[in-house]
Amino acid sequence: MPNVVLLFPGQGSQAPGMGRVLAQRFPAAHEVFAAADEVIGAPLSRLCFHGPADELTRTLNAQPALLTHGAAVWAVVRDVVAPMVVAAAGHSLGEFTAYHAADALALPEAVRLVRKRGELMYDSGVRRPGAMAAILGDMTSSIEDVCAEASSEGIVVPANFNSPGQIVISGEPAGVERAMVLAKAAGAKRVIKLNVSGAFHSPLMTEAAAGLEEALGMAHLADPRFPVYANVNGQPVRDAALARRLLVDQLTAPVQWIREIEAIAAAHADALYVEMGPGAVLKGLVKKIAPALNVVTCGTAAEVDALLAMVTA
């Protein structure tokens, strides 16, 4: 029986059609989508299954949609896979899905929290407009130096350390624009402005973090059943109080995905890593960070069949 590490994707992995066949095939998945609709008081499942894409991509919809899809896949495979799980991690909002899988957050609580998180982040972006950009390829200067120099035009910071050669920056629009120019001058292969509604994982999210702290303070969060590795420091979290604090810090701190995967790989080199949710974004990042790891995706009905066949062989 293999050890399993669960990985849950963040915003950007959503796509119309996500979870539709899964919910048709598996009653457990259908129940999760129905429960999320009830919590939100709106047909989130219809948005996942049919779009439109621009509505699904809105921060306040994408976040609960991704959590719900991850939770639906987990509900289907849980009885078989749960005894094998040794750790979990999630990218940005995916960390909430990881806590749900670890029995730290009940589904209604998790859906409510990420819906609120999405609203808070969107509102922060309206009140204090921001931008984000992906920097691809190696540079002669460090990203910290690039951001420090560009901050003379406006606050800009590293937001996501996704993989070697893929870093996302976040901040005030003028600062981000300047950093993009400096990154290109320092040898970056490509710089890409991202289509986002705010400067996520930056100091511009301070108000949103305060709102999330209040929401988390009222939520019931239990100790996770297995360690959930944190975006903020790449370390395993085993108790609810620390989880609560790091989930708040995460909004204004960079996602240390490289450090996180390296830490999990050091502890569980031989585990099967399973990306639970739509697409294969995390699989791609993990293979760049630690090429030797065995990573599979599990977001569709066919992938569920393949995973269950693999772990019960």
Summary of the structure (lengths in Angstrom):
residues: 313
radius of gyration: 18.6
end to end distance: 8.6
largest distance: 58.0
contacts: 1181
relative contact order: 0.17
helix: 53%
strand: 16%
